[in-house]
Amino acid sequence: MNIIDPSLPLSIARLDAEGRLIDAEARLFELNMRAGGNIGTPLAVPQIATLARLAQRLGIAISRNVIAADGEDDLELWVRAEPEQGGVRLEVSGWRLRPGWRAPASEPERDGDFFRSAADWLWETDASLRITFLSIEAGARYGFDSSTMLGQPLTRLFRLEQDEAGELPILTAVAAQGRFDGQKAELRGTGRMVRLAATPRTDPGGRFAGFVGAAHMLDQVGPAAPKMDAPVPAAAVPFGGFPDSFSQRLDRALRGPLGKIIANADSISAQTEGPLKPDYAEYASDIANAGRHLLGLVDDLVDLQAIERDDFDTADEEIDLADVARRAAGLLAVRAAQAEVRIDRPAMDEHVPVHGEFRRALQVLVNLIGNAVRYSPTGAMVWIRLERDDSHGHVIVADQGKGIAEADQEKIFEKFGRVDPTEPGGSGLGLYIARRLARAMGGDLMVDSAPGQGARFVFSLPIRQ
């Protein structure tokens, strides 16, 4: 290709409402020609065409750095797309040439991405090994408060164990600023074992900036998945005709990449690397929220297949329902603050000893409190109250939302049940799964509500004498 002088003035072009090129100055015209386009046909440089469509759809001017392929090389361009009557005006500047991407001889980072995609959850640290990110689902699934761990030393969450050589692989990796795998650790406060693995990251100056890591649970929860080459029993095909192993593969394939998307989008939205235009930060926030929504759908699908197995069962543990309620409220404190909703949680001296599985009870209450926050108006309160009788302990989650008509109160517990499908919300599986879990633990989940009077959900578990 021809080397382009970046000091030359910008190149201007105009597109019609259908994205066809009306006219263009020489450099942009030639680039478009080399990409296979011409006057009167759609713009053939996809990165610029995408930006033009976005500007037209949003009705605002958008400026962005793009990389466009030009033969075997890449062009770094600064593109401004501005809607105008009957089309879009483009201004393209920069025109900095740089070598095209080449696959390296080895791809440890990409290998690491595939490795992390099979993880149970993800974590990240800074250079001082303080936690900067935990997968959104980690705390709710494994019994700790993710929000309180951010900024804490990694050893606050994990008790590290030495390997057979008497060494800690993570410390060896810090010294070498390299990758590690096989670091065994106990998840503090749970007695559960994990295997940690991570790749290092560096700052713009090439200095060690922390780890991007994965956690693989070493102890199984619930029935083990059948081997891939073993016959799949009919009981393992409860939903949609897919075997249980399918949902596990789907979970592992999507959870890691979605976790990275959410973490990176949140970082961009928080402007941790420097200030951004407000609309760019909002785009990143939208991406993070969409990622969380998709992650919730993955969770629902996996749980749905689990609870509809004939051999599904829950653990019989001695738990404190008050403690579970406080933990669930803590996990949702940030979401509530963002929605300007207050959560009135049980006092620390309240206790309701019951039988149930801690992880599943926490899951039910996170769902109930999360729904209460979602459907509460700005400035409202969500109350969490405790009661007990001779046979059961109860958690009551009450909100100030618009309420649920009596005719719809059973519908919300149905699979994919939604009272108003046009209203923002989840998949319609949350309450179905929550009630199935409550009943599997020997309890129940009921609702008491009326239009305009909010809703009261009562989650019950057998009392522990």
VORO-777248 format. One record per atom (N, C-alpha, C): residue in one letter; x, y, z. Coordinates in steps of 0.02 Angstrom, whole numbers, plus 50000, padded with zeros to 5 digits. Atoms other than C-alpha are relative to their C-alpha. Layout:
residues N
aXYZ/...
end
This chain:
residues 465
m500424994050000/m500005000050000/m500445006250000/n499634993749998/n500515018249989/n500045002550071/i499924997149934/i501235025950146/i499675006850000/i500384993949999/i500085040150197/i500285004650053/d499724995049955/d500745055850279/d499465002050050/p500524998449952/p499775058150441/p499915007450010/s500074992849992/s500075076850434/s499525003049949/l500464997550050/l498945078450283/l499315001350032/p500654998449970/p497205085850318/p499534994049997/l500485005549996/l495715075050357/l499644999049934/s500365001950060/s494705066350223/s499254999850017/i500724999349986/i492835069950212/i499614995849949/a500455003850044/a491445059050141/a499295000850024/r500704999849982/r489555058450140/r499664993649979/l500395006050014/l488385043550148/l499265001949998/d500734998849999/d486535042950107/d499694996050057/a500355003149944/a485205036250226/a500074992450000/e499915007350006/e485535018350164/e500724997850008/g499305001649990/g487405019250199/g500414999749936/r499635000050064/r487905021350015/r500435006249995/l499524994450006/l489395032349975/l499765004849945/i500214994950049/i488855048549891/i500625003249969/d499364997350024/d490585056549877/d500514999450055/a499465000749952/a492285055549962/a500635003249973/e499354997350021/e493955064349958/e500494994349987/a499585004950033/a495415055449879/a500214994250045/r499715005549960/r496195045550023/r499464995150023/l500535004449978/l494555038950091/l499684996349941/f500265003150061/f493915035649915/f500444994149979/e499545005350021/e495485025349875/e499984994150050/l500055005449951/l495375015650039/l499364995949989/n500635003450012/n493565011550002/n500034995849936/m499925003750062/m494015006249825/m500404993650012/r499595005949986/r495374994449890/r499614994850041/a500425004649961/a494054986950006/a499444997149958/g500505002850045/g492934983349856/g499385004349991/g500584995650006/g491744998349864/g500085005149944/n499994994850052/n491315012649748/n499455005050016/i500544995149994/i490225028049733/i499334996749983/g500665002950012/g488395023049745/g499884993250030/t500075006549967/t488725006949840/t500135000850075/p499884999449928/p488755003750029/p500755000750015/l499314999149980/l490355009350114/l500314993250016/a499715006649997/a491534994450105/a500504999150058/v499565000649942/v492614998150259/v499564998850061/p500525001749950/p491604989150394/p500055004050064/q499934996449936/q492334998250545/q499705007049995/i500274993250009/i491875015350474/i499254999749987/a500715000750015/a490195009350407/a499604998750064/t500345001449937/t489735002550580/t499915006350041/l500034993849962/l490145019150662/l499485004749970/a500494995750033/a489095028450532/a499294997750017/r500675002549984/r487595017150564/r499815001650072/l500144998649929/l487755019550752/l499835007450009/a500144992949995/a487825038450735/a499305001749973/q500664998750031/q486295038250622/q499444997350045/r500525002949958/r485325026850739/r499895004050063/l500054996349938/l485715036950895/l499845007449988/g500134993050015/g485545053750807/g500495004850031/i499494995649970/i487155060650882/i500664998949963/a499345000750029/a488925063750822/a500424995450044/i499575004849963/i490145049950873/i500705000449971/s499295000150020/s492045050750867/s500344994050032/r499705006149973/r493075035150888/r500624998049960/n499425002850032/n494755027350851/n499824993149972/v500135006550030/v494625012550730/v500634997449966/i499465003350037/i495825000050652/i499694996849939/a500275002750062/a495484995950470/a500564996349963/a499525003750040/a496364982650368/a500095003249932/d499854997450067/d497224988850210/d500544995549971/g499525004950024/g498044974350118/g500254995950058/e499705003849945/e499254965750236/e500155004350061/d499864995449945/d499394981050347/d499355002550030/d500574996949967/d498244990250465/d500085007550000/l500014992749995/l497755008550467/l499655001850065/e500324997449940/e497405017250632/e499705006849982/l500364994150023/l496085030450596/l499615003150058/w500464996749955/w495115043350695/w499405002149957/v500594999050041/v493335043850628/v499485003950040/r500564996449972/r491985056550664/r499414999249954/a500615001050040/a490235052050604/a499465004450029/e500504995249977/e488895065450614/e499384999449956/p500615000350041/p487075063050559/p499845006849970/e500244994050033/e486445075850435/e499384998349960/q500625001350036/q484865077750335/q500134995449940/g499945004750055/g484725062650221/g500604995550002/g499425004449998/g486285053650280/g500485001550056/v499484999249949/v487925054550376/v500615003249968/r499374996950022/r489475065550358/r500574996750039/l499415003249970/l491155057050391/l500605004649995/e499354996650001/e492795065250439/e500514994950026/v499515005149983/v494285053350440/v500695003150002/s499324997349993/s496005058350505/s500444994850033/g499535004749969/g497535050250583/g500414996549948/w499675003750054/w497985038050445/w500694997550020/r499355002649977/r499365030050547/r500074992749980/l499875006950023/l500095014350469/l500324996050055/r499675004449953/r500524999750579/r499964992949973/p500005006950027/p500954981450544/p499364996450018/g500595004049987/g499484969750529/g500134994750052/w499935005049948/w499164956650662/w500294993649971/r499725006550019/r500194940750650/r499934995350059/a500065004849945/a499874925150751/a500694998450027/p499355001749971/p501324922350873/p500124992549996/a499835007150002/a502254905950876/a499644996150053/s500395003149947/s501424902051041/s499515005150027/e500524995549978/e499864909351115/e499804998450072/p500175001849931/p499944907251304/p499405003950026/e500564996149974/e498704921351334/e499344997249975/r500615002950027/r497424913751218/r499864993250033/d500095006349964/d497734896751297/d499715001350069/g500254998349935/g497444905251463/g499275001849999/d500704998350005/d495784912151403/d499574993849996/f500385006250004/f495194894751355/f500014996450068/f499945003249935/f495834888151522/f499515003250049/r500444996549954/r494884901751617/r499274999049983/s500705000950019/s493304898551517/s499704993750032/a500235006149966/a493204881551604/a499985000850075/a499964998949928/a493374889451776/a499315000550031/d500634999149965/d492024889651908/d499855007450012/w500084992849995/w492324908251938/w500685003449992/l499394996250015/l493614921951907/l500165005050054/w499774994949953/w494644933852011/w500585003949969/e499434995950022/e495914947751983/e500295003650059/t499674996349947/t497194956652091/t500425005649970/d499514995050021/d498314971852084/d500704997350015/a499315002249991/a500214971152100/a500144997950072/s499905001849930/s500054969852290/s499594994050020/l500425005949990/l498934954552271/l499385001650043/r500644998249971/r497404963952333/r499454998949948/i500535002050046/i495764958252256/i499685006149969/t500324994550036/t495104970052123/t499364997849963/f500605002550034/f493764958852045/f499864992950022/l500245006849989/l492744943452087/l499394999049956/s500595001350040/s491484935251972/s499375001450040/i500604997749965/i489764941852014/i499644994350035/e500375005649970/e489084924452052/e500394996450054/a499575004049956/a490544918552160/a499744999950072/g500214999849931/g489944924552330/g499344996550012/a500665003049990/a488134919352308/a500034992449995/r499965007250009/r488644901952252/r500404996650055/y499535003549955/y490024898452378/y500035002950070/g500114998349930/g489474907552534/g500455005350030/f499644994449971/f490474923552554/f499755006449967/d500244993550024/d490124942052529/d500535003049953/s499524997650049/s491004947152368/s500195007350010/s499874992849995/s490814965752401/s500505001750055/t499534998549946/t491794965052564/t500714997649985/m499335002650017/m493244955852481/m500395004749955/l499654995550046/l493654969452355/l500465004550040/g499494996049966/g495254978352408/g500364996250055/q499685004049948/q495704964452531/q500564995849970/p499485004650025/p497284953752517/p499704993549977/l500255006350027/l497034937852417/l499964994750055/t499995004949946/t497464928052574/t499435000950050/r500604999249958/r495924935252660/r499444995349975/l500505004450029/l494874924652541/l500254992849998/f499735006750008/f496044909752518/f500544998650052/r499435002449959/r497144899952639/r500424995649954/l499595003350049/l498564894752524/l500354993950029/e499665006149978/e499324877352534/e500644998949959/q499375001450034/q501094872052490/q499914993949954/d500015005750044/d501404860152346/d500464994650027/e499605005649976/e502374843852358/e500725002050014/a499324997749989/a504014853452350/a500055004950058/g500004995449944/g503504864152498/g499985007349979/e500014993250025/e503254879652391/e499285002249986/l500644997150020/l501804891252352/l500065002349927/p499944998250071/p501594891952161/p499865007349986/i500174993050014/i500814909352170/i500595004650016/l499434995849982/l502344916652258/l500574999249950/t499505001150052/t503514908552132/t499825003949937/a500224996350059/a502464916451994/a500095007550009/v499894992849987/v502554933652077/v500735001749989/a499284998750008/a504444932452084/a500215000049927/a499825000650071/a504544927151902/a499565004349955/q500504996250038/q503074938251848/q499734995749943/g500235004750050/g502414923051758/g499344996850019/r500635003549990/r500924911651747/r500094994450051/f499975005749955/f500504898551878/f499354996049995/d500585004449998/d499324883851895/d500124995250057/g499925005149949/g498994870952030/g500105002650070/q499964997549932/q498974882452181/q499374997950038/k500575002249961/k497844873352304/k499895004950058/a500174995449946/a496924883752432/a499324998050029/e500655000849969/e495484882952555/e499635006649996/l500434994150000/l494054895152531/l499805001450072/r500064998949928/r494084902852704/r499275000350022/g500664999849971/g492564900052813/g499524994949971/t500455004950030/t491844886452702/t500274992950004/g499695006650000/g493074871952716/g500064996949932/r499995002850068/r492994869852527/r500675001649968/m499354999450031/m494554867352422/m499935002249927/v499994997650069/v494974876052258/v500704999349972/r499364999650035/r496354875752129/r500025006749965/l499934993450029/l496974892852077/l500504999949942/a499554999150057/a497774897451911/a499935007249977/a500044993050021/a498204914451839/a500555001649950/t499494997250044/t499154924151707/t500145007150024/p499844993349977/p500074940251748/p499775005349950/r500134994350045/r499614957151677/r500505005450017/t499494994749992/t500754972051653/t499695006749985/d500234993250014/d500524990851651/d500345002549936/p499704997650062/p500995001751500/p500765000350001/g499284999849995/g502775002651566/g500324993150004/g499745006849998/g502954983751565/g500094997250070/r499925002349932/r502894982251755/r499434995450021/f500515004749975/f501954968451847/f499435003950032/a500584996349976/a500184974651881/a499484995550033/g500475004449966/g499354959351958/g499864993749959/f500185006250033/f498524943151906/f499275000249977/v500685001650022/v496984938351805/v499934992550010/g499985006949979/g496504921851882/g499344996449997/a500575004450001/a495304907251887/a500004995750062/a500085004549943/a494634896552029/a499614993949977/h500325006350018/h494194878352002/h499834996350065/m500205003449938/m493184870252142/m500224992649996/l499755006950000/l493974853552191/l499504995150030/d500515004549973/d492454846652283/d499355001249961/q500614999750040/q490864842652187/q499415001750045/v500634998649965/v489164849452240/v499454996849960/g500555003350036/g487684838452196/g500274994149961/p499805006050037/p487734823252081/p500505001649946/a499494999050052/a489234821351967/a499694999249932/a500255000550068/a488954823851783/a500224993449969/p499805006250032/p488974808051677/p500585001249952/k499454999450047/k490524804851575/k499745000749929/m500224998450067/m490444810451396/m499864993749959/d500095005950040/d490594792851327/d499524995050033/a500465004649966/a489364785051451/a499295001349976/p500694998950019/p487534782351410/p499685005050048/v500344995049959/v486464796751473/v499324997350020/p500655002649978/p485004790551580/p499455005049985/a500574995750016/a483274797251544/a499925005550052/a500084994949948/a483274806351711/a500475005849991/a499524994650010/a484744816651652/a499825004249940/v500224996050057/v483754823951508/v499345003350018/p500624997449973/p482494834551603/p499715005949962/f500244993650027/f482364850351500/f500245000849929/g499834998450069/g482294853651315/g500334994449962/g499695005550035/g482954836351271/g500765000050004/f499274999749995/f484744841251319/f500244996250061/p499735003449942/p485794830251433/p500285005050049/d499754995549948/d486384837551598/d500705002549984/s499324997950017/s488174837951533/s500015005949952/f500034994350046/f487614850251399/f499985006650039/s500044993849962/s487134863451528/s500655001550036/q499364998949967/q488774860851619/q500515002749951/r499534997550051/r489764863251458/r499825007249981/l500224993250016/l488714878551417/l500215004950054/d499824995849943/d489014885551591/d500745001649998/r499274998950000/r490894883151579/r500235004149940/a499794996550060/a491014889651402/a499835007450002/l500234993150001/l490054905751437/l500195004050062/r499894996249939/r490404910251618/r500655003950000/g499364996650000/g492244914451596/g500005006149954/p500014994250045/p492064925451440/p499525005450022/l500474994949977/l490524934151510/l500285003750061/g499694996749942/g491454937451673/g500515005149979/k499504995350025/k492864945651576/k499675006149968/i500364994450032/i491654956151473/i499735004750053/i500294995949947/i490774962151630/i500555003950036/a499464996749963/a492404965951721/a500315005649959/n499684994950042/n493174975451575/n499525005849987/a500484994650012/a491574985051538/a499915004250062/d500054996249938/d491414989951721/d500605004450010/s499384996149994/s493224995751719/s499985006249954/i500064994350047/i492905006551565/i499495005050026/s500534995649975/s491295013351639/s500245004150060/a499744996549942/a492205017851801/a500575004749983/q499474995550025/q493545026751696/q500644999350041/t499415001249960/t494945018551793/t500655001649964/e499394998550038/e496185021551652/e500025007249976/g500014993050021/g495725039851628/g499305002149979/p500664997550016/p494245050951585/p499774998149929/l500325001350065/l493045046751442/l499425004749991/k500614996350012/k491635055851358/k499424996350034/p500545003249963/p490045052651458/p499624994649961/d500395005050037/d489165043451317/d500394993549992/y499605006250005/y490625031051300/y499954996150065/a500065003349935/a490555027351487/a499324996750007/e500675002949997/e488685024451471/e499954993749956/y499995006050042/y488965012351326/y500304994150038/a499665005449963/a490165002451435/a499564997450056/s500465002249948/s488905002151577/s499454995649972/d500515004050033/d487584995551457/d500274993049983/i499695006550016/i488784981751401/i500054995750062/a499945003749938/a489124976751581/a499324997350024/n500675002149978/n487264976151623/n499744994449955/a500225005350046/a486904965751467/a500374993550016/g499625006049982/g488304953851518/g499734996750063/r500295002849938/r487554951851692/r499334996649985/h500635003150019/h485864948351614/h500114993149969/l499855006450032/l486604934751505/l500274994950050/l499735004549949/l487554927551653/l499434997350044/g500575002349963/g485914926751748/g499614994749963/l500355005150040/l485114917151605/l500384993450001/v499615006149996/v486554904751607/v499894996650068/d500135002849934/d486324902451795/d499324996650003/d500675002849998/d484464899651772/d499964993449962/l500035006150040/l484714886651636/l500334994250037/v499645005349963/v485984876851739/v499594997750060/d500405001949942/d484884877451894/d499374996349979/l500625003350023/l483334872651795/l500134992749985/q499865007050016/q484154856951729/q500154996050063/a499835003649938/a484794852651903/a499364998150039/i500575001349956/i483134854251996/i499494995449967/e500495004350033/e482144844651864/e500254992949989/r499775006950001/r483214829151877/r499634995950053/d500355004349953/d482354814551961/d500414998850064/d499565001449943/d483864812152075/d500255006350035/f499784993849969/f484024830452125/f499864999850075/d500084999749928/d484274832952312/d500415005750027/t499624994749968/t484914846152431/t500334997250063/a499655002249939/a486114844552577/a499595002050061/d500344998449937/d485404844052753/d500535002850047/e499514996649959/e486454856952846/e499645003850056/e500264995949946/e486194866053010/e500205007249986/i499854993150019/i486064884352959/i499585004950041/d500364994649966/d485504900853034/d499665004249946/l500374996550053/l484134908252924/l500105007650005/a499884992849991/a484444925552998/a500675001949969/d499344998750029/d486284924652950/d499984999849924/v500065000550073/v485844919052774/v499665006249972/a500354994050023/a484634933652757/a500455006150001/r499534994349997/r485954946152815/r500514999749944/r499505000750054/r487214939152691/r499695001649932/a500344998550063/a485954939952548/a499915007549991/a500094992750002/a485564958052591/a500665003549985/g499344997150013/g487434961952593/g500214999349927/l499825001150070/l487674954452420/l499635004849953/l500414995750042/l486314965952352/l500035007350021/a499964993149975/a486824981852444/a500185004949946/v499794995450053/v487694989552294/v499435001149950/r500564999350047/r486234985952176/r499455004350029/a500514996049968/a485024993352302/a500195007450002/a499774993049997/a486075009052323/a499945003349932/q500064997350067/q486135011452135/q499285001549982/a500714998950014/a484235009952128/a499685004850050/e500244995549947/e484075021752279/e499434996750040/v500475003949959/v483165008152377/v500384997850062/r499695002149937/r483545004452560/r499784993050019/i500165006849976/i483624986852632/i500065000050076/d500015000549926/d483134984752815/d500114992650017/r499825007049989/r484044968652860/r499924998150073/p500065002249930/p483894958053019/p500605002250042/a499474998149953/a484894963453171/a500484994350011/m499485005149992/m486504954353210/m499844995250057/d500155004549944/d485774947053371/d499404995649987/e500565004350017/e484324938653281/e500254993449971/h499795006750023/h484474919853250/h499384995649989/v500535004850013/v483314906953172/v500334993549976/p499665006250019/p484124889553173/p499524995449961/v500435004350042/v483424878553033/v500434994749966/h499675004850043/h483844863752924/h499935002349927/g500014998150070/g484294867252741/g500715000149973/e499344999450030/e485734869252621/e500185007449995/f499834992949996/f486644885652650/f500015003249931/r499934997050067/r487064888752466/r499335001049967/r500664999550032/r485294885352406/r499555004950036/a500394995149963/a484484895452545/a500225007149982/l499744993450020/l485614910052501/l499765001749930/q500244998950068/q485124908052318/q499275002350000/v500714998149997/v483264908952361/v499935007250024/l500084993349972/l483474924652466/l500315005449956/v499734995250049/v484594933352339/v499495001449946/n500524999050051/n483214930452213/n499435004350027/l500574996249972/l481834937052328/l500185007350012/i499804993149985/i482794952452386/i500165003849935/g499864996850064/g483414955952210/g499375002149964/n500644998150030/n481634955552144/n499685005950035/a500304994449962/a481054967052284/a500345006649983/v499644993950019/v482414979652241/v499805002149929/r500154998450070/r482034978452054/r499325003449992/y500684997550010/y480184981952074/y499805005450050/s500144994649952/s480314995252210/s500115006849967/p499884993350026/p480115013652167/p500595003450035/t499444996249971/t481525026052200/t499815002650069/g500114997749932/g481685030152385/g499624995150044/a500405004849962/a480735014552441/a500444995950047/m499675004349952/m481175002152576/m499814992749987/v500125007250001/v481354983152569/v500124997450071/w499955002549931/w481014974852737/w500144992549999/i499875007249990/i481734958052790/i499864998550073/r500215001549932/r480874950952943/r500044992450012/l499935007049981/l481054934553037/l499444997950047/e500495002949956/e479744923453119/e500144992650008/r499935007349991/r479674905753187/r499384997450036/d500535003449963/d478354893453244/d500284993250023/d499775006449972/d478434875753314/d500374995849949/s499715004550050/s478944867853149/s500465003449949/h499624996750053/h479704881053034/h500255006950021/g499764993249997/g480764896553029/g499835003549936/h500244996350058/h480214910352910/h500405006449990/v499734993550020/v481034924752818/v499475003449957/i500504996250038/i479824938052755/i500365005749964/v499714994650041/v480414949452613/v499425004149973/a500564995850019/a479214963952590/a500255006249964/d499804994150038/d479304978152464/d499425004949994/q500494994750010/q478364994052418/q499845000849925/g500144999950071/g478104989452235/g499265000449985/k500704999150021/k476494989652137/k499564994150019/g500405005649977/g475944972652205/g499834995149944/i500185005450047/i475284956852123/i499284998150012/a500715001949994/a473464953152088/a499944992750021/e500095006849975/e472774937452171/e499994994949944/a500055004650056/a472424929652002/a500684998349970/d499335001050029/d474274931251955/d500494996950049/q499515001949949/q475044925052117/q500274992949991/e499725006650016/e475214906852062/e500395000249935/k499664999650065/k475754911851887/k500735001850007/i499304997849993/i477344920051951/i500464994250020/f499605005849981/f477914903052018/f500044994749945/e499975004750056/e477664894451851/e500645000849961/k499404999750043/k479094890351734/k499905005249945/f500034994550048/f479424905751626/f499395004550012/g500594996049984/g477964914151715/g500185007450009/r499914992849994/r477914933051691/r499305003249998/v500654996649999/v476404943751739/v499965005049943/d499984995150054/d476924957451617/d500644999049961/p499395001550038/p478144951251483/p500365006249973/t499684993950026/t478474969351427/t500405003550055/e499664996749945/e479124974151599/e500724997450006/p499315002349991/p481014973651630/p500044994750054/g499945005349950/g481514957951722/g500434994449974/g499575005650018/g482334941051711/g499674995349950/s500225005050048/s481934924951621/s499324997050017/g500625003349978/g480364920351718/g500134993350033/l499825006349968/l481304905951800/l500175000850074/g499734999049933/g481904913751962/g499554997450056/l500465002149946/l480354911052071/l499814992749993/y500135007250010/y480004894051992/y500564995950032/i499435003549972/i481764888452039/i500015000850076/a499984998749929/a481664896652211/a499504995750038/r500505004149965/r480044887652258/r500204992649999/r499795007050005/r480714870952195/r500564998650051/l499455000949952/l482284873452301/l499735000050071/a500284999749932/a481274878352456/a499664993550017/r500365006349987/r480184862852441/r500474994150003/a499505005449997/a481694851652408/a500354999850067/m499694999749934/m482384857552576/m499494999050056/g500515001349950/g480754853252664/g499615006150022/g500354993849983/g480094871052666/g499525001949945/d500454997550052/d479054882052552/d500145007349987/l499954992950019/l478934898952467/l499315002249980/m500684997650012/m477294908652470/m500025007649990/v500054992850011/v476724926152421/v499345002550027/d500604996649977/d475464938052498/d500035007149973/s499954993650032/s475074953452395/s499325002349975/a500604997150031/a473754965052324/a500235006049959/p499804994350042/p473844978252186/p500055006550040/g499894993649966/g474564994552251/g500244999450071/q499805000949930/q475094987052418/q500654996250008/g499375003549995/g476774979252379/g499894992450003/a500025007449997/a477194960752399/a500394997650060/r499655003349944/r477694949552546/r500134992749979/f499815006950014/f478644933652504/f500244996750065/v499835003649938/v478814920852645/v500374993649981/f499575005850013/f480244908352633/f500074996250066/s500005004049938/s480114894152761/s500454993949993/l499615006149996/l481284880152814/l499864996650067/p500145003549938/p481094866552948/p500435002550058/i499644997449942/i481574872753121/i500484994750027/r499505004549971/r483114865353205/r499935000450076/q500115000249927/q482754859853383/q500655000250038/
end
